Amino acid sequence: MSKKIEKSNTKFEDDLKRLEEIVKELESGLPIEDALKYYEEGIKLCDKLEKKLSDIETKVYEVKNLKQLAKRVDSDVDLELFK
């Protein structure tokens, strides 16, 4: 179980699918020892997914700001040409 979490280069969708599988297993009524192992794996996956989402949000923010900055620079350049 935990080997899947250690792969840091897994895709977000793959990690999310694995988390969904864990939830199904937990809902199926496992012995407490097995449930605890799945729960621990699920918590680690949640943390990993949250970090990935945060990284994605940061990249989107940076791209958006770069686009706005580029527009501002373009308009500043245009203004300089007409002086």
C-alpha positions as a Markdown table, in Angstrom:
| # | Residue | x | y | z |
|---|---|---|---|---|
| 1 | Met | 0.0 | 0.0 | 0.0 |
| 2 | Ser | 2.5 | 2.7 | 1.1 |
| 3 | Lys | 4.8 | 2.1 | -1.9 |
| 4 | Lys | 2.3 | 3.9 | -4.1 |
| 5 | Ile | 2.6 | 7.0 | -2.0 |
| 6 | Glu | 6.3 | 7.1 | -2.1 |
| 7 | Lys | 6.3 | 7.7 | -5.9 |
| 8 | Ser | 6.4 | 11.4 | -6.0 |
| 9 | Asn | 6.0 | 11.6 | -9.7 |
| 10 | Thr | 2.6 | 10.0 | -9.9 |
| 11 | Lys | -0.1 | 12.0 | -11.6 |
| 12 | Phe | -2.7 | 13.9 | -9.6 |
| 13 | Glu | -5.5 | 11.9 | -11.2 |
| 14 | Asp | -3.8 | 8.6 | -10.3 |
| 15 | Asp | -3.4 | 9.7 | -6.7 |
| 16 | Leu | -7.0 | 10.8 | -6.6 |
| 17 | Lys | -8.1 | 7.4 | -8.0 |
| 18 | Arg | -6.1 | 5.6 | -5.4 |
| 19 | Leu | -7.7 | 7.7 | -2.7 |
| 20 | Glu | -11.1 | 6.8 | -4.0 |
| 21 | Glu | -10.1 | 3.1 | -3.9 |
| 22 | Ile | -9.0 | 3.5 | -0.3 |
| 23 | Val | -12.4 | 5.2 | 0.7 |
| 24 | Lys | -14.2 | 2.2 | -0.9 |
| 25 | Glu | -12.1 | -0.2 | 1.0 |
| 26 | Leu | -12.7 | 1.6 | 4.3 |
| 27 | Glu | -16.5 | 1.7 | 3.6 |
| 28 | Ser | -16.5 | -2.0 | 3.0 |
| 29 | Gly | -16.0 | -2.9 | 6.7 |
| 30 | Leu | -12.4 | -4.1 | 7.2 |
| 31 | Pro | -10.8 | -5.4 | 10.3 |
| 32 | Ile | -9.5 | -2.5 | 12.4 |
| 33 | Glu | -5.8 | -3.3 | 11.7 |
| 34 | Asp | -6.4 | -3.2 | 7.9 |
| 35 | Ala | -8.6 | -0.1 | 8.2 |
| 36 | Leu | -5.9 | 1.7 | 10.1 |
| 37 | Lys | -3.4 | 0.9 | 7.3 |
| 38 | Tyr | -5.7 | 2.2 | 4.6 |
| 39 | Tyr | -6.5 | 5.3 | 6.8 |
| 40 | Glu | -2.8 | 6.1 | 7.2 |
| 41 | Glu | -2.3 | 5.7 | 3.4 |
| 42 | Gly | -5.3 | 7.9 | 2.7 |
| 43 | Ile | -4.1 | 10.7 | 5.0 |
| 44 | Lys | -0.7 | 10.6 | 3.3 |
| 45 | Leu | -2.4 | 10.8 | -0.1 |
| 46 | Cys | -4.6 | 13.7 | 1.0 |
| 47 | Asp | -1.5 | 15.6 | 2.1 |
| 48 | Lys | 0.2 | 14.9 | -1.2 |
| 49 | Leu | -2.9 | 15.9 | -3.2 |
| 50 | Glu | -3.3 | 19.1 | -1.2 |
| 51 | Lys | 0.4 | 20.0 | -1.9 |
| 52 | Lys | -0.1 | 19.3 | -5.6 |
| 53 | Leu | -3.2 | 21.5 | -5.7 |
| 54 | Ser | -1.3 | 24.2 | -3.9 |
| 55 | Asp | 1.5 | 24.0 | -6.4 |
| 56 | Ile | -0.9 | 24.1 | -9.3 |
| 57 | Glu | -2.7 | 27.2 | -7.8 |
| 58 | Thr | 0.7 | 28.9 | -7.5 |
| 59 | Lys | 1.6 | 28.2 | -11.1 |
| 60 | Val | -1.8 | 29.4 | -12.3 |
| 61 | Tyr | -1.4 | 32.6 | -10.2 |
| 62 | Glu | 2.1 | 33.2 | -11.6 |
| 63 | Val | 1.0 | 32.6 | -15.2 |
| 64 | Lys | -2.0 | 35.0 | -14.7 |
| 65 | Asn | 0.3 | 37.7 | -13.2 |
| 66 | Leu | 2.9 | 37.2 | -16.0 |
| 67 | Lys | 0.1 | 37.7 | -18.6 |
| 68 | Gln | -1.0 | 40.9 | -16.8 |
| 69 | Leu | 2.5 | 42.1 | -16.5 |
| 70 | Ala | 3.1 | 41.5 | -20.2 |
| 71 | Lys | 0.1 | 43.5 | -21.1 |
| 72 | Arg | 1.3 | 46.4 | -18.9 |
| 73 | Val | 4.8 | 46.3 | -20.4 |
| 74 | Asp | 3.2 | 46.2 | -23.9 |
| 75 | Ser | 1.1 | 49.3 | -23.1 |
| 76 | Asp | 4.1 | 51.1 | -21.6 |
| 77 | Val | 6.2 | 50.4 | -24.7 |
| 78 | Asp | 3.3 | 51.7 | -26.9 |
| 79 | Leu | 3.2 | 54.9 | -24.9 |
| 80 | Glu | 7.0 | 55.4 | -25.3 |
| 81 | Leu | 6.7 | 55.2 | -29.0 |
| 82 | Phe | 4.3 | 58.2 | -29.2 |
| 83 | Lys | 6.4 | 60.6 | -27.1 |
